[in-house]
């Protein structure tokens, strides 16, 4: 169990670094269909918002083993629900970007 916790914490740190990189570079080229099906209106602002959501998910990934140790009622499907909510948040941010003038 300790090995799995350490792997999750390292994975969380990697996700935080990726989110920071997205936010700093201001590019959304990682989005599938970018500039083909989806053209961002304000790419730098959208990248900053999505980078923040990705960093937040990284923090949650890194803290999940710690929280799991204290609250035994939390299970893996709670983490899956968080992941799906973050995916919806990214889609919502993309929608907001298209609605801004």
C-alpha positions in Angstrom: 0.0 0.0 0.0 2.9 2.3 0.7 4.3 1.8 -2.8 0.9 2.7 -4.3 0.7 5.8 -2.2 4.1 6.9 -3.2 3.3 6.3 -6.9 0.1 8.4 -6.6 2.0 11.2 -4.9 4.7 11.3 -7.6 2.0 11.1 -10.3 0.3 14.1 -8.6 3.5 16.1 -8.7 4.0 15.3 -12.4 0.4 16.4 -13.1 1.1 19.7 -11.2 4.2 20.3 -13.3 2.2 19.6 -16.5 -0.6 22.0 -15.4 2.0 24.7 -14.5 3.6 24.2 -17.9 0.2 24.6 -19.7 -0.5 27.8 -17.7 3.0 29.3 -18.3 3.2 28.6 -22.0 -0.3 29.7 -22.7 -0.9 27.1 -25.4 -3.9 24.9 -25.9 -2.5 22.7 -28.7 -2.8 19.6 -26.4 -6.6 19.7 -26.8 -7.8 17.1 -29.4 -9.2 18.8 -32.4 -7.6 22.2 -31.6 -7.8 24.6 -34.6 -9.8 22.0 -36.6 -13.0 21.6 -34.6 -12.3 24.0 -31.8 -10.6 27.3 -32.3 -10.0 29.2 -29.0 -10.9 32.8 -29.0 -8.5 33.8 -26.2 -5.9 31.0 -26.1 -3.7 32.4 -23.3 -6.6 32.9 -20.9 -8.1 29.5 -21.7 -4.7 27.8 -21.2 -4.3 29.6 -17.8 -7.7 28.4 -16.7 -7.2 24.8 -17.9 -3.7 24.8 -16.4 -5.2 25.7 -13.0 -7.7 22.9 -13.3 -5.0 20.4 -14.1 -2.8 21.7 -11.2 -5.8 21.3 -8.9 -6.3 17.7 -10.1 -2.6 17.1 -9.4 -2.9 18.4 -5.9 -5.9 16.1 -5.3 -4.0 13.2 -6.8 -1.1 13.8 -4.5 -3.2 14.2 -1.4 -5.6 11.3 -2.1 -3.4 8.7 -0.3 -3.1 10.9 2.7 -6.8 11.6 2.9 -7.5 7.9 2.4 -5.4 7.0 5.4 -7.5 9.2 7.7 -11.0 8.6 6.2 -11.5 4.9 5.5 -14.9 5.6 3.9 -13.2 7.3 0.9 -12.6 4.8 -1.9 -11.2 4.7 -5.4 -14.5 5.7 -7.0 -14.5 9.0 -5.2 -11.2 9.7 -7.0 -12.9 8.7 -10.3 -15.7 11.1 -9.7 -13.2 13.9 -9.1 -11.5 13.0 -12.4 -14.8 13.2 -14.3 -15.7 16.5 -12.7 -12.4 17.9 -13.8 -13.0 16.8 -17.3 -16.4 18.5 -17.3 -14.7 21.6 -15.9 -12.3 21.7 -18.8 -15.2 21.3 -21.3 -17.1 24.1 -19.4 -14.1 26.4 -19.7 -13.9 25.7 -23.4 -17.6 26.6 -23.7 -17.0 29.8 -21.7 -14.1 30.7 -24.1 -16.4 30.3 -27.1 -19.1 32.5 -25.5 -16.8 35.4 -24.6 -16.5 38.2 -27.1 
